[in-house]
Amino acid sequence: MLLLLGALLFVGFFLTTGASYLVSRNSIRASILNMELPLTSDNIYSEIQRDIFEPILISSLMANDTFLKEWLLDGEKDVPRITRYLKEIELKYGTVTSFLVSDATHIYYQANGVLKTVRADDPADEWFFRVREMAKPYEINVDPDLANKNAMTIFINYRMTSADGKFLAATGVGLEVSSVKKLMHTYRERYHREIHFYDREGNLVLHSSSHPEGDAEHHQYHVTRKEFREVLGQLSVKDATRSLVGQNGDMINFRYIPELEWVLVVEQSADGTRGILLKSFAVNLLICLITTVTLLSIIWITLLRYQRRLEARNSELQECNARIREQAAELARANQMLDAMHLDKDEFIGMTAHDLKNPLNAVCGFSEMLLLDESVRGAAREYADHIHTSSHTMLDHVEALLEMTELESDSFHLELRPVDATRIVNKILAASHAQATAKQLTFATDLGSTPAWVLANEHGLERVLTNLLSNAIKYSPHQGTISLSIRNAPDEVQFSVRDQGEGISEDEQLRLFEKFGRLSSRPTAGESSTGLGLYIVKQTTLRMEGRVWCHSKKGGGATFTVALRPAAEATGQPS
């Protein structure tokens, strides 16, 4: 169990850590692609704009300087004077070079004197004739500086015009490309990212790494040449940036710089972030392993302690079981004694009740004869009436005890056969007429148009219905109505006896058919109750394979219903 639990914990921790690694990798990659690399490009671009802005301002001042314009219009007579002016521009503003190319003479002036005469057929002088024809006031051009050992220089070529708009010359200053390279190196050291400049043709112009100067195919190891050219073709002034992931997972950002017509490429190697994430992954796995081992150790110690407690508890339970077995043996012996005493009790009650029945019958008979004798008057008649009533009550109790003893006997059995229930009901109604008349009660019967045949024991059915009708008479008020009906229901015949007495509460209905059950309701004429009548009804009905129930509410009378199986008429066989 511990090995399985350990394996489950480790696998769960491993999957969780792996999922965290993947989520972190994707999150970091998205952050670098969408935020950090574009931000680095923006910062470099801002630095470049800042470095270019001042030369543009200087070139603008030179192009609008009245001294230069007057010198050109006067025929360019004092050359040392103009060279001193250009030298002062370099010294004052710290530019790499400053120049003036006259449109009238095509002479190229710079701080050290006359450099050359530009010609339309010289490719190196193409820039001058382009500036002369362009509409915008200036351009930024990257070319070798002839006056500075052909070092790559960013030139600000500004148009100088007369008051009437005539082109006079091209003037401006130069910014050495090495300053941009220093900026690239600074950002490479600060952000650990490679920075490159490409032209629109995809040729490497500047780089911050240690790759060879002419390594124009450097990005083929990260992005295919076709993809690289497609990205460069998509860049424009309006949509100046693109980000993508290379084949080896490196993240690359492209940004178009319209001032130089270059593409700034900022590259973040996947190895750096991958190494950090893998280290974090390994640390998390180690923590998970330590947590798993610690948890398993705690569980192991807890199980050992719990096992020792269980063993101690088991010893106690074994001792308890031994005592329980001894007590069970004693209870078995006591039960045997109780069973024997119960049998003796039943036999005694049966014998006593049977022995009392004959004398009580004699007392009832003699007291009835005394009441019929007209010569018995006064106190003697009153005594005879008390004797007759009391003897009948005692006889009812004795007969109830006999019936209870008989029902509880293991050998008792009721033989079931088809019985005309309608005849039994009429017989009971006739026998109860005198008792009902004494309380001025009325019978309301609904016995159907044809006899109802049920599978029952005739004596048992008569006993059940007699007890129910007797109870209805006892608990009905004077001049009340007792309803008795027979109804054919699916698969059974139902006998219902309904009175108009006080009714029975729901709590008392739960113990209604118990032995010696006593209810809060009392007979309306002071009749006696043995507490066995409904018990006998229940047990007898069950022996006839039927069922009995009561429906009542306090103050609304009570309805007792007995349901028995139907039988085929006069055949003696069940239907």
N, C-alpha and C positions, 0 to 999 in steps of 0.2 A: 504493500500500500504506500509506504514512504517513497519507494523508487518511482512508482507511478505518479504520485503527487509531485515529486521533484521534477520528473520529466515534464509533467503538465505545466508546472510553474516556469521551468526554464523555457519551454516552447512558447508559452504565453509572453514571457518577458522578451524573448528573442523577436517574436513577431511584432510586439509593441515597439521595441527599440528600432527594428528594421523599418516599420512604418514611419516612425518619427524621423529616422534618417532620410527616407525618401521625401517626406513632407518638407523637412528642413532644406534638403538639397534643392527641391523645386522652388521653395520660397526664396532661398538665397539667390538662385539663378534668376528668378523673376525680378528680384530687387536689383540685382546688378545690371540686368539687361534694361529694365525700364526706368531705373532711377540713377544708379551710381555711374554707369558708363556714360549715359547722356549728360549727367552733371559734370563729369570730368571733361567731356568734349566742350560743354558750354564754358567751363572755366578757362580752358586753353584758348578757346575762340575769343573770349573776353580779353585775355591777356594779349593775344595777337592784335585785336582791334585797338587796345590801348597803346600798344607799341607802334601801330601804324598811324594812329590818329595824329600824333605830334608831327611826324614827317609830312603828313598831308597838310597840316596847318602851316608848316614852314614853307612848303612848296607853294601854297596859296599866297603867302606873304610875298614870296619872291616873284610870283607871276604878276602881282599887282604893284610891285615896287616901281615908282616913277623914275628912280635913278636908272634901273635896267632898261626901262622903255626908252628914256631919253638917250641913253648910251647907244642903243641899237639904232634909233632913228638918226643919230648924229654920224652914223657910218662906221661905228665900231673902231674908233681911232686909237684909243688908249687901252691896249690889251693888258698891261700890268695892273691897271686900275681894276679891271673886272676880275682878274685872278685873285687880287687881294680881297675883293668883295666875297668871292666864293670861299676863300680860305677862312675868312671871318665867320661865315655861316657854319662851316665844319667845326671850327673851334668853339663857337658860341653854343651851338646846339648838339655837339657831339655826334654828328652824323658820320657815316663812313665816307661818303662822297657828296659833292654838290656840283651841279653842272648847268650849262646853258648852251643850247644849240640854236644858232641863228638860222632863220628861214631865208634871209637875204644872201648869206655867204655860205651856208651849210657847214660853218666851222663849229667844232665841238670844243667848248671852253670848260675847263675844270680847275680846281684849286692850284694845280701845278703848272698851268699854262694851257696852250692849245694842244688838245689830244689828237685830233684828226679832223678830216673833212668828210662828212657823211655823204654817201652815194646811194642812189636809188637801186643800183644793181648789186649792192652788198647786203647779203642776208642779215649781217649783224646790225645794219642800220635800218632795217625794216620798221622798227618800232617808231622812229622819228616820223616817217611818212604816214604811218598809221595814226599817230597823235595829231598831225597836221590836218587830217581829213575827218577826225571823229567829232561828234557833236557834244559829248559830255566834257566837262572842264578838265578832268584828269583821269589817269588810269594807273593801276598798280601792276607792275611787270617784274618778273623774276628773270634775270639774265646775268651772265658773267660780266664782271666789272673789269674792263680793259685797263683801267688805271690802278687796279688793286689786284694784280696777278690773276686776273680772271676768276676771282672769288665770287661765288653765287651771292647776288645782292638783290634785295627787294627795292626796286626803283619806284618812286612816285613821279610820274611824268605829267607835268601840268602845262596846259596851253596858256601862252601869253599872247594877248591881243591888244590892238591899239584902241583908241577911243571910238573909232568907227567900226570896230569888230574885225579888223584885218589881222590875220595870224602873223605874229612877229617871230616867236621862238618857242622852243620847248625847254622848260627849266624844271628843277626839282632837286631832290636829295635821294640818297640811297641808304637803306637799312640792311646791315649784313645779316645774312641768313643764319649765321652762327648764334645770334641772340635768340632766334626761335628754337634752335637746337638746344640751347641751354635751358630754355623753358620746358622743352620736352623731357630733358634729362631730370629736371627738378620734379616734374610730375611722375616720372617713372620711379624715382626714389621714394616719393611720398606715398604713392598709391600702389606701388608694385604692379604696374601695368605697362605694357609695351605701347609706344605711341609712334605712329608712322604718318607720313604725308605722301599721297599719290596724286599724280596728275589725272586728268579725265580719261587718259588712255590706259590707265592702270599701271603706269611706270612708277617705281619707287623713287621719291624725290628726297625725303629726309626720314630718318629713323632715330629712335632713342636707344636701340639695343646694340649689341655687339655684332650684328650681322654685317656682312660685307656691304660696301656702299652701293654696289650695283645689284644687290640681291632683290630684283624686282619680282621674283617668283616665291618670295618668302611665304605668302599666305596660301600658296597651293597646298601646304600641309594642313591647313585649317579649313579653308573654303576653296572649292574648285574654281579654276580660272573662269569658267562659264558663269558660275554664281557671282563671282567677284565683279565681273563686267556687267552682269545684269543689275546688281545693286548700284554700281556707279552710274549706270544709265538712268536709274530711277531717281537719283538725287537731283534736286533743283533748289532754287532760292526759296520757293514756297514750302517745299517738303524736303528740308535740309538734313534729315537724320534718319538712319535705319539701324536696327539692331537684329542680330541673328546669332545662332549657336553653330559653331563649326563642327566638322566631322568628328573630332576628338573631344568634343565637349567644351572647347574654349568659347568664350563669349566675346563678340566683336561688335563695336559700334562705329558706324560710318557717318561723317558729317561733312557736308559741302561748305567750303569757304569761298564765297563768291568774289571776295576782294582779290584772292590769289588764284582762283579757279583751281584750287587743290581740294583733295578729299582727305580729311583728318580721320585716321583709323586708330581707335583705342581698343586694345586687346587685353582681356582678363583671362589668364590661364586657368584652366579647370583644376590644375594640380594643387593650387593653393587652397581653394575652398574644399576640394576633395580631401586633402590631407587633414584639414581642421575637422571636417565632418567625420572622417574615419576615426580620428583620434577620439572625438566625442562618442562615436558609436562604440569603440572599444571600452572606453571608461564606463559607459552605461551598461554594457554587457558584464563588465567586472562587478559593478554595483549590483546588478541583477543576480549574478552568481553568488556574491556574498550574502545578499538578502535571502536567496533560496536556501543556501546552506544554513544560515541562521534560523530561518523559519522551520526547516526540517529538524534542526537540533532541538528547538523549543517544542515542536510537536512530539519528537521522540522522548524527550524528558517528561513531557506531560502525559504521554501514553504509559510510560513506565510507572509514573506515580499513580495514574488512574488504574493501571493493572494491579498494582499492589493493593490499592483500596478495594478493587473488585474481588481480589482473592480473600482479603480479610472479610469483606461483606459476604462472600460465598461461604466462608466457614461459619459465619453467624447464621446464614440462611439454612445451612445443613443442620445446625443445632436446632433452629426453629422448626425445620421439617420433621426432625426426630420427635420434638415435643408435639407437633401437630399430629403426627401419626399416632402417638400415644393417646392424644385427646380424641382423635377420630375413632380409635378403637373403643374408648370409653363411651363416645357418643353413639356408636353402633350398638353397644350393649344397652345403653339407655333407650335407644330407639326400639330395640327388641322388647324391652320391658314395657315401653309406652304402647307399642302395638298390642302386646298381650293385654295390657290394662284396657286399651281401647276396645278390644274384642270383648273383654269381660264386661266393660261398661255397656256396650251395645247389647250384649246378651242379657245383662241385668235389666236395662231399660225395656228391652222387648218382653222379657218375662214379667216384669212388674206391670208394664202397661197392659199386657194380655191378661194378667191376673186381676187387674183393677177393672177391666172392661165389663166383665160379667156382673160383678156386684153393682157397678154404676148403672148398668142397664136395668138391674132389678130395682135400684133406688128410683130411677127415672120412671119405671113402670108403676111402682106402688104410689109415688107422689102424684102421678097423673090420674090414677084411680081415685085417690083421695079428692083431687080437684073435681073429678066427675061426680063424686057423691054429694048430693044436695044437702045431706044431713050434716056435712062438715061445714061449720060456719065460724065466723069470728076469728079469734086468734089462731085456731087450728088450721083454718083455710089459708091464712096469711103464712103460717109456718110451712104448710104444704107447698105453697107457691114458691117460697124461698128455696126449699129443698129441691123442687123440680128445676128451677133455674140454675142453681149451683151445680146440681148433678149433671145437667146437660153441658154446662161449661166445662166441668171436669172431664166429661166424656169426649168433648171436642178436643181437649188437650191430649188425652190419652190416644185418641185416634190419630192426631197429628204426629205424636211421638212414634206410634207404630208405623205410620207411613214413612216418616223420615228414616227410621231404622231399616225398614224394608228397602228404601231407595239406595241407601248407603251400603247395603249388603253386596258382596262380590258375586253372589250367586243369583242376584235379582235380575230378571230379564222380562221384558214385555214382548209378547208375541204380537206382531203387526199383521193386520189383515184389513180388507176394505170395510169401512164402517159408514153407515148412513148418518152423517153429522147433523143433518136437519132434524132427524128423529131424536138424537141425543139432546139437542138444544131445546126442543119442545118439551122433553121429559124434565129437564132442569128448570125450565120456566114454570112448569106446573108444580114442581116440588118447592119452589121458592115463592109461590104465590102468597102463602099465608104470611111469610116473613115480610114481604113487600107491602102487603095490605096493612100490617100493623103500623107501618110508617107512612101509609097513604102514598106509596110510590107507584109510578106508572111505567110499564114496559113499552118501549118503542122498538119494534123488530123489523128487520129487512133481511129475510132468509132466502130470497130468490123464489123463482117460480118452479124450480125443479129441485129434487133432493141433491145435497152436496155430498159426494162420496170421497173419503180420504183414507190414506193408508195409515192406520193407527191401531191402538189398543182401546177397545170400547170402554173398559173400566178406567183406564188412564185418561182418555179424553173427557169422560164424565167428571173425573176428579178435578182436572185442570179447569174446565168451564164452570164447575160448581164453586171452586175457590174464587175465581175471578168475579162471578156474579154475586157471591156472598160478600166479598170485599166492597163491591159497588153499592150493595144495599147498606152495609155498615157505614160507609163514608158519605152517603147521599143525604141531603137535608130532607126533612118532611115535605111531602107533597111534590117531590122532585121527579125527574124522569131519567130512566136508565135506558140507554140505547144498546141494542145487540144486533149485529149484522154479520152476514156471511158474504164474502166476495171472492170471486174467482180471479186470481192474478196469474201472470205467466209462470207456469211450472209449480204453482202452489195454490192452496185454498187458505184464505185468511179469515179468522174469527176475531171480531172486535167487540169489546165491552166498554162503554163510555158512561161515566157518572158525572154529576154536577157538584161534586164535593169541593173541598178547599184547594185541591191540586197538590202537586209534589214539586218541590224546588229542584233545580239542576244538581245541586250537591247531593241531595238525598236520592236522586235517581241513580247515582253511581253505585250506591250500596242497597238498591231496592230489592234485589233478589238474593241477598245474603241470608244466611241462617240466623234466626233470632233477630232479624232486623227490626228496629223500632223507628217510627217516623214521628215527626212533630204533629202531624194531623191525628185527630182522635175520632173514633166512631161517634156519630151524631146522637145516638140514643143510649150511650154508655155500654155498648156491646164489648165483650172481651175479645182480645187478640193474642194468639199464641206466638206471633212473630215467625211462624213456619209456613204460612199459606203460600206466599209468593216463592219461597225456596222450593217447596214441593212442586209448584207450577213449573218452575224453571227446570228442575231435574227431570220431571216426568216428560216435559216437552222434548228435552234433549234425548231421552231414552226412546222417544218416538221419531227421532231424526228430524225434528222440527226446530223452530226458533220462536222466541217471544221477546217483545219489547214494549216500552211504555212511552207515550207522548203526553207531556203535561207541562203546565206552568202554574205558578202559584196564583190561586184565585180563579183558575179557569177550568177546573175539573181535570180528569185523567182518563186516558184511553189506553187500554191494554189490548195488544194484538198478538194472536198465536197463529203461526203459519205452518201448515202441514202439507205433505205431498198429496196430490190427487190420486184417486184409485178408480179402476174401471167398475162400473155399476154392476152389482150382483154377480160378479164372476169369481170373486175371491182372489183375483190376480192383479198385481200392480199394473198400472197403465204405462 
